[in-house]
Every structure is written in structure tokens, then in C-alpha cells.
């Protein structure tokens, strides 16, 4: 299960990096930041599984590791879709072209 989630996060990261390279907009940058935060969640869980950096207190409440995992999960879950939706809305508006003046 973790491998499948890791593959999805890696795909989101690569797609977001490509979007930043092509578009260079704030929306694509938000999407990339969200993907980075979700990758940090994955790395936190790997560190917890293999007991890396035990002083971080991975998996225990009220420790630095817990809050890194929590804040990264919340931030990534908010920023990734926000950036994606913002990019789609921007593209949709740019396809319509500039507004036409009303004729009387």
C-alpha cells in the first residue's frame, strides 16, 4: 500500500515540476509545494518504519516528528489541489480570450 501511495506522490511531484517549468505561475508553484509536502509525509513514515532519527519521536504524540507529519499532511492536502484547480481555472479563462465589448 505504501509503495502505491509513494508512486502516486512521485507522479504528482513530477507533474507539478513539469507544470512549474512550463507555466511559471503561482498556481503551479503552489501545486509543487503541495506535492513536496506530501513527499515529506511519505519520508516521515519511512523514517518511522525504519526508526531513523529516533529523537524526532516519530509516531508519538506531542513530538516534533508528529507535528512535521501533521503539518505536512494538512499543507499538502490543501496546496496540491488548490494549485491544480487554480491552474485549470486559469487555462479555462485564457481559452475564452479577452472579454468582448458589449454592443448597444
Secondary structure, 3 states (H helix, E strand, C coil): CHHHHHHHHHHHHHHHHHHHHHHCCHHHHHHHHHHHHHHHHHHHHHHHHCCCCHHHCCCCCCCHHHHHHHHHHHHHHHHHHHHHHHHHHHHHHHHHCCCCCCCC
